[in-house]
Amino acid sequence: MWVLVLFDLPTETKKDRKQAGLFRKRLIGDGFAMFQFSIYLRHCPSRENAQVHIKRVKSFLPPNGHVGIINITDKQFGMIELFYGKKEADKPDTPQQLELF
C-alpha cells in the first residue's frame, strides 16, 4: 500500500509558514518522502499499517489549508506515468516486500 498526502497550505504570514514547515517536518519524521512539492508519499506493508500512518497524519493536521490523503495499492502505484517536460521519466523504485515462511 502507498499513502499519499496532498496539501495546499497558506504561507502569507510568518505563523502560516511556520505551521506549513512543521507539517512537512512531521510528515518526514513519520517516514514520508517528497514526491512533488506538496505531495508526500509513504510505502506501507499492509492496509492496517497504512491506517496507523493515516491516523498519525490526521493528528497533526494544520489549522488552515487543504489536506487530502489517498491510499493506493502497489499495482496502482506501479501504473503511474511520470514525465519531465515531454520526456518520460523512470519510475520510482518500489520497496521489496519481504516474504516470511
C-alpha positions in Angstrom: 0.0 0.0 0.0 1.0 3.6 -0.6 -0.2 6.5 1.3 -0.2 9.9 -0.4 -0.7 13.2 1.4 -1.6 16.1 -0.8 -1.8 19.6 0.7 -2.2 23.3 -0.1 -1.3 25.3 3.0 -1.3 29.1 3.4 2.1 30.8 3.6 1.1 34.5 3.7 2.1 35.2 7.3 5.1 34.1 9.4 2.8 31.9 11.5 1.4 30.2 8.4 4.8 29.4 7.1 5.9 28.0 10.4 2.8 25.8 10.6 3.3 24.6 7.0 7.0 23.8 7.7 6.1 22.0 10.9 3.5 19.9 9.0 6.2 18.9 6.4 8.7 18.1 9.1 6.2 15.9 10.9 5.4 14.1 7.6 9.1 13.4 7.0 9.5 12.3 10.6 6.8 9.7 10.1 8.6 8.3 7.1 7.0 10.2 4.2 9.2 11.3 1.3 8.5 14.3 -1.0 7.1 13.2 -4.4 6.4 16.7 -5.5 6.5 20.0 -3.6 3.1 19.5 -1.8 2.7 15.7 -2.3 4.4 13.3 0.1 4.2 9.6 0.0 5.0 6.6 2.1 5.1 2.8 1.4 3.3 0.7 4.0 3.5 -3.1 4.1 -0.3 -3.6 4.8 -3.6 -1.8 4.9 -3.5 -1.9 8.7 -0.1 -0.2 8.8 -1.3 2.4 6.3 -4.3 3.2 8.6 -1.8 3.8 11.5 0.1 6.4 9.5 -3.1 8.0 8.2 -4.4 8.4 11.8 -1.0 9.9 12.7 -1.2 12.4 9.9 -4.7 13.4 11.0 -3.4 14.0 14.5 -1.1 16.8 13.3 -3.1 18.5 10.6 -2.6 22.2 10.5 -5.4 24.5 11.5 -5.7 26.1 8.0 -5.3 24.9 4.4 -6.4 21.9 2.5 -5.1 18.4 3.0 -6.0 15.2 1.2 -5.0 11.6 2.0 -5.1 8.9 -0.7 -4.5 5.2 -0.2 -3.4 3.2 -3.3 -2.1 -0.3 -3.9 1.4 -1.2 -5.2 -0.2 -2.3 -8.5 -1.9 1.1 -8.9 1.3 3.0 -8.0 3.2 0.8 -10.5 1.0 2.1 -13.3 2.0 5.7 -12.7 3.4 7.6 -15.8 5.9 10.3 -14.9 7.1 13.0 -17.3 9.7 15.8 -17.1 8.5 18.1 -19.8 7.7 15.8 -22.7 10.3 13.2 -21.8 9.1 10.2 -19.9 10.9 9.7 -16.6 12.0 6.5 -14.9 9.5 5.0 -12.4 10.4 5.4 -8.7 11.9 2.3 -7.0 9.3 0.2 -5.3 10.4 -1.3 -2.0 10.8 -5.1 -2.0 8.2 -6.9 0.1 9.5 -9.5 2.4 8.1 -12.9 2.5 8.2 -15.0 5.7 7.6 -18.7 5.5 
